[in-house]
Amino acid sequence: MGVRTGGNPHSVDHDQLWLGQGGEIFIKTDVQRAPGHRDARRLRPRPVESRIDDGKMFGRGTFDMKAGVAAIMVAAATAASQAHRGNIILALVADEEFASAGTEEVLRHFTADSAIISEPTHEDVVIAHRGFAWFDVTIQGLAAHGSRPDLGIDAIAKAGRFLAGVDELTKKLAEDNQHPTLKAGNIHASLIRGGEEISSYPAECTIPLERRTIPEKTPTRRTQSSRPNRPPGKHTGRAKDAPPFLLT
């Protein structure tokens, strides 16, 4: 069957699977799309074309997550073809990088006792991972013609002072209390948007930030520790938060 949320389709199938005295297990992976390289057409070999070299497959998304998708589909089909008890739920979901809307939508329709996620781990056992918070920080200036510095306030120039604070915070987090497995949390500026044209002062500049968090950091502490020094002026922002986890 398929379920849909926010315009992204999610594929779900289920069959009977032997699992002890019976029960339900999720086998899950994501099918997100990643942006291609801006010069992909000129690169050789082309990253969007898969190839097999020395028994290994290469190409955009081969490792994460086409290999995981293929693996769980083969595993589910093999299990379903044999005598079994219990249920297996095969879920291919979108939106893995941001709000996990695909997984949340699937869980509205199905439940399970356990789950296997085919995220590549280089065959290591994963017991913890970082959480994240995404912030949009908008620094506001005042639009004016480039010949009128007496009227204009350059939002992009002021954003530079904010980014310097982000760099200082990055160094501070690296020296903070570290998790035994995940080490330190971190923060980085992912994108920057601002201005309308070269001949005018930019009225605003928006900087999306990503803050990667470690277990035992509460949402309040994550927010408080993610505040670089602000430049003068008005600031607005929005955020999306997902907690880290630790398997004990």
GINORZI-V158416 format. One record per backbone hydrogen bond with DSSP energy under -0.5 kcal/mol. NH is the residue of the N-H (numbers start at 1). CO is the residue of the C=O. Records with the same first field share a line. If there is no record, write none. Layout:
NH = CO + CO
This chain:
3 = 10
5 = 8
8 = 5
9 = 7
10 = 3
11 = 92
12 = 1
13 = 90
15 = 88
17 = 86
22 = 19
25 = 87
26 = 114
27 = 89
28 = 116
29 = 91
31 = 93
40 = 37
42 = 39
43 = 39
49 = 46
50 = 48
51 = 58
53 = 51 + 56
56 = 53
58 = 51
60 = 47
62 = 59
66 = 61
67 = 62
69 = 65
70 = 66
71 = 67
72 = 68
73 = 69
74 = 70
75 = 71
76 = 72
77 = 73
78 = 74
79 = 75
80 = 76
81 = 77
82 = 79
87 = 23
88 = 15
89 = 25
90 = 13 + 88
91 = 27 + 89
92 = 11
93 = 29 + 91
100 = 95
102 = 94
104 = 100
105 = 101
106 = 102
107 = 103
108 = 104 + 105
109 = 106
110 = 106
113 = 24
114 = 24
116 = 26
118 = 28 + 116
119 = 117
124 = 121
127 = 125
129 = 245
131 = 213
132 = 242
133 = 211
134 = 240
135 = 209
136 = 238
137 = 135 + 207
138 = 136 + 236
139 = 137 + 205
140 = 138 + 234
141 = 203
142 = 153
144 = 201
146 = 199
148 = 145
151 = 148
152 = 148
153 = 142
155 = 153 + 202
158 = 154
159 = 155
160 = 156
161 = 157 + 158
162 = 158
163 = 159
164 = 160
165 = 161
166 = 162
167 = 163
168 = 164
169 = 165
170 = 166
171 = 167
172 = 168
173 = 169
174 = 170
175 = 171 + 172
176 = 173
179 = 183
183 = 179
186 = 212
188 = 210
190 = 188 + 208
191 = 208
193 = 206
195 = 204
200 = 197
201 = 144
205 = 139
206 = 193
207 = 137
209 = 135
210 = 188
211 = 133
212 = 186 + 210
213 = 131 + 211
217 = 214
218 = 216
222 = 218
223 = 219
224 = 220
225 = 221
226 = 223
227 = 224
228 = 226
234 = 140
236 = 138
238 = 136
240 = 134
242 = 132
245 = 129
247 = 127
248 = 246
